[in-house]
Amino acid sequence: MGIVADAALAAGGKVTGVIPRALVDQEVAHTGLTQLLIVDTMHERKAKMAELADGFIALPGGVGTLEEIFEQWGWARLGIHEKPCAFLDVNGFFEPIQIMAAQMLHAGFMRREHSDLVTFGSDLEQILRAFQAHKPPTGTWFSRQIVGKVKDAG
């Protein structure tokens, strides 16, 4: 994450970091960011990042990367947010996940509209084009619950 932040800053971009206090205490937090938000827990970190983000792109990484992108994909499926999600598939790193998603779709464990909520792209331009064309699904479980509550209250 530090290398990506440094590259974005070097290119003139702005970088906001969100880190739990416990990690600040254990690690050296990146002090050169445009903004560094310190929160109490990992749950607060993820919620704050989701609030701040316009979309979500997973770069090759470990279990934390997968946990975070799967959560956002799941939230998009439920209609909790309407933001695009993607895997930047550098050198085929995420190909096994793309194959698994296709297998879940083929086996009937995932609907096409839920599969289409995530983009697998081998270059950033491809992902950014998909983000620009992103149309959030309508009638998701969560959005139906909210609409139903509003109608019941009215």
Secondary structure, DSSP 8 states (H G I E B T S, - for coil): -HHHHHHHHHTT---EEEEEHHHHHHS---TTSSEEEEESSHHHHHHHHHHH-S-EEE-S--HHHHHHHHHHHHHHHHTS----EEEE-GGGTTHHHHHHHHHHHHTTSS-HHHHTTEEEESSHHHHHHHHHH----SS-HHHHHHHHHHHHH-
